[in-house]
């Protein structure tokens, strides 16, 4: 029976009460359905939050393990890099003077692992190799795999060496070189661009690449 029909019909008390009970029951069922829907939504939200918490916990554990592995790898690479550096020094030292002689430099002395320490003038620096004669000094930095930052630091080292030389009346020209077991193309070009000689392995020996063309050896 439609609402209009109910309005147009004289209903008994029992019929009216039955309609009221019907509406009350419908409202109860609706509220119960809403509560059930809310319970399901809360349950799904709780499960989602639990899964998220478990995922975050797992991610943190994996990150901790990854950080540990990375730290150990860095440690091992550091040791390996040091060994490569020692290998390069052993390979380079015996032939440095003769190799530079092929490029027109007649060095008469070579010094290894030299430390300059002048605390009074705030000059502290180290050099893997120093080649010298009466006119020129070549400062050689050795790295297993030199980087752009290594080249920039070598530029600063050359400035310190120049300052130290001036303070001690050394008027010779200072030049720089970088040696590496592996030298990336961008590092190679950056070194030449800044006037450094680049020393790279070649079979059982090594080659020295001099800045040329648009670049020229830089003197300090």
C-alpha positions as CSV (number, residue, x, y, z in Angstrom):
1,X,0.0,0.0,0.0
2,X,1.4,3.3,-1.0
3,X,1.7,6.4,1.2
4,X,-1.1,8.2,-0.8
5,X,-3.3,5.2,-0.5
6,X,-2.7,5.1,3.2
7,X,-3.7,8.8,3.5
8,X,-6.8,8.3,1.5
9,X,-8.0,5.3,3.5
10,X,-9.3,5.3,7.0
11,X,-7.0,2.9,8.9
12,X,-7.8,1.2,12.2
13,X,-5.5,1.6,15.2
14,X,-4.0,-1.9,14.7
15,X,-3.2,-1.1,11.0
16,X,-1.6,2.2,11.9
17,X,0.5,0.5,14.6
18,X,1.5,-2.2,12.2
19,X,2.8,0.4,9.8
20,X,4.7,2.2,12.7
21,X,6.3,-1.1,13.8
22,X,7.2,-1.8,10.2
23,X,8.9,1.5,9.9
24,X,10.6,1.0,13.3
25,X,11.9,-2.4,12.2
26,X,13.1,-0.9,8.9
27,X,15.0,1.7,10.8
28,X,16.5,-0.9,13.1
29,X,17.6,-3.0,10.2
30,X,19.1,0.1,8.5
31,X,21.0,1.1,11.6
32,X,22.3,-2.5,12.0
33,X,23.3,-2.6,8.4
34,X,25.2,0.7,8.9
35,X,26.9,-0.6,12.1
36,X,27.9,-3.8,10.3
37,X,29.3,-1.8,7.4
38,X,31.2,0.4,9.9
39,X,32.5,-2.8,11.7
40,X,33.7,-4.2,8.3
41,X,35.3,-0.8,7.5
42,X,37.1,-0.7,10.9
43,X,38.2,-4.2,10.5
44,X,39.7,-3.6,7.0
45,X,41.3,-0.4,8.3
46,X,42.9,-2.3,11.3
47,X,44.1,-5.0,8.9
48,X,45.6,-2.4,6.5
49,X,47.3,-0.6,9.4
50,X,48.7,-3.9,10.7
51,X,50.0,-4.8,7.2
52,X,51.6,-1.3,6.9
53,X,53.2,-1.6,10.3
54,X,54.6,-5.1,9.3
55,X,55.8,-3.7,6.0
56,X,57.5,-0.7,7.7
57,X,59.2,-3.1,10.2
58,X,60.4,-5.3,7.4
59,X,61.7,-2.3,5.5
60,X,63.6,-1.1,8.5
61,X,65.1,-4.5,9.1
62,X,66.1,-4.8,5.4
63,X,67.6,-1.2,5.5
64,X,69.6,-2.1,8.6
65,X,71.0,-5.2,6.9
66,X,71.6,-3.3,3.6
67,X,73.5,-0.6,5.5
68,X,75.6,-3.2,7.3
69,X,76.4,-4.9,3.9
70,X,77.2,-1.5,2.3
71,X,79.5,-0.6,5.2
72,X,81.3,-3.9,5.0
73,X,81.6,-3.5,1.2
74,X,83.1,0.0,1.6
75,X,85.5,-1.4,4.1
76,X,86.6,-4.2,1.7
77,X,86.8,-1.8,-1.2
78,X,88.9,0.6,0.8
79,X,91.4,-2.2,1.6
80,X,91.4,-3.3,-2.1
81,X,91.8,0.2,-3.3
82,X,94.8,0.6,-1.0
83,X,96.4,-2.6,-2.4
84,X,95.7,-1.3,-6.0
85,X,97.5,2.0,-5.0
86,X,100.5,0.0,-3.8
87,X,100.5,-2.0,-7.0
88,X,100.5,1.1,-9.1
89,X,103.3,2.6,-7.1
90,X,105.4,-0.5,-7.5
91,X,104.7,-0.6,-11.2
92,X,105.3,3.1,-11.8
93,X,108.3,4.0,-9.7
94,X,111.0,2.0,-11.6
95,X,110.2,3.7,-14.9
96,X,108.9,7.1,-14.0
97,X,112.1,9.0,-14.9
98,X,112.6,7.1,-18.2
99,X,108.9,7.6,-19.2
100,X,109.0,11.3,-18.5
101,X,112.3,11.5,-20.4
102,X,110.4,10.3,-23.5
103,X,108.3,13.5,-23.1
104,X,111.4,15.7,-22.9
105,X,111.8,15.9,-19.1
106,X,115.2,15.0,-17.7
107,X,114.5,14.4,-14.1
108,X,117.4,13.2,-12.0
109,X,115.8,12.3,-8.7
110,X,112.6,10.6,-7.6
111,X,111.2,10.6,-4.0
112,X,108.4,8.5,-2.8
113,X,105.8,9.2,0.0
114,X,107.1,12.7,0.8
115,X,105.4,14.8,3.6
116,X,105.7,18.6,3.7
117,X,105.0,20.0,7.2
118,X,105.4,23.7,7.9
119,X,103.0,24.5,10.8
120,X,104.3,28.0,11.1
121,X,103.0,28.9,7.6
122,X,100.1,26.4,7.8
123,X,101.4,24.3,5.0
124,X,100.9,20.5,5.4
125,X,100.8,18.2,2.4
126,X,101.8,14.8,1.1
127,X,103.0,13.5,-2.3
128,X,103.2,10.0,-3.6
129,X,106.1,10.8,-5.9
130,X,108.2,13.9,-6.5
131,X,110.5,14.0,-9.5
132,X,113.0,16.8,-9.8
133,X,115.9,18.4,-11.5
134,X,117.5,21.8,-11.5
135,X,114.6,23.4,-13.4
136,X,111.4,21.5,-12.8
137,X,109.5,19.5,-10.1
138,X,106.8,16.9,-11.0
139,X,104.3,16.1,-8.2
140,X,102.6,12.7,-8.9
141,X,99.4,11.6,-7.1
142,X,98.5,7.9,-7.2
143,X,95.0,6.6,-6.9
144,X,93.4,3.2,-7.7
145,X,90.5,5.0,-9.4
146,X,91.0,8.8,-9.3
147,X,87.8,11.0,-9.1
148,X,87.0,14.6,-10.0
149,X,87.4,15.4,-6.3
150,X,90.9,13.8,-6.3
151,X,91.9,16.1,-9.2
152,X,90.5,19.2,-7.4
153,X,92.4,18.2,-4.3
154,X,95.6,17.7,-6.3
155,X,95.2,21.3,-7.6
156,X,95.1,22.5,-4.0
157,X,98.1,20.4,-3.2
158,X,100.1,22.0,-6.1
159,X,99.2,25.4,-4.7
160,X,100.6,24.4,-1.3
161,X,103.7,23.0,-2.8
162,X,104.2,26.2,-4.8
163,X,103.8,28.3,-1.6
164,X,106.2,26.1,0.3
165,X,108.8,26.4,-2.5
166,X,108.5,30.2,-2.6
167,X,109.0,30.4,1.1
168,X,112.2,28.4,0.7
169,X,113.6,30.2,-2.3
170,X,112.8,27.4,-4.7
171,X,112.1,29.1,-8.1
172,X,111.8,25.9,-10.2
173,X,108.6,25.3,-12.2
174,X,106.2,22.8,-10.5
175,X,104.0,20.5,-12.6
176,X,101.5,17.8,-11.7
177,X,100.5,14.3,-12.7
178,X,97.8,11.8,-11.7
179,X,98.2,8.0,-11.9
180,X,95.4,5.5,-11.8
181,X,94.7,1.8,-12.3
182,X,91.2,2.8,-13.7
183,X,90.6,6.3,-15.0
184,X,87.1,7.2,-16.2
185,X,86.8,9.3,-19.4
186,X,85.4,12.3,-17.6
187,X,88.2,12.2,-15.0
188,X,90.8,11.7,-17.7
189,X,89.5,14.8,-19.6
190,X,89.2,16.9,-16.4
191,X,92.8,16.1,-15.4
192,X,94.1,17.1,-18.8
193,X,91.9,20.2,-18.9
194,X,93.6,21.3,-15.6
195,X,97.0,20.8,-17.0
196,X,97.9,17.5,-15.4
197,X,99.8,14.6,-17.0
198,X,97.8,11.4,-16.8
199,X,99.5,8.0,-16.1
200,X,97.5,4.9,-17.1
201,X,98.4,1.2,-17.3
202,X,99.4,-0.3,-20.7
203,X,100.1,-4.0,-20.6
204,X,103.0,-4.7,-18.2
205,X,104.0,-1.0,-18.1
206,X,102.2,2.4,-18.3
207,X,101.8,5.4,-20.6
208,X,102.0,9.0,-19.7
209,X,99.5,11.2,-21.5
210,X,100.5,14.9,-21.7
211,X,98.0,17.7,-22.1
212,X,97.9,18.8,-25.7
213,X,95.9,20.6,-28.3
214,X,93.5,23.0,-26.5
215,X,95.1,22.0,-23.2
216,X,98.7,22.5,-22.1
217,X,100.7,21.5,-19.1
218,X,100.1,23.8,-16.2
219,X,103.0,25.2,-14.3
220,X,102.8,26.4,-10.7
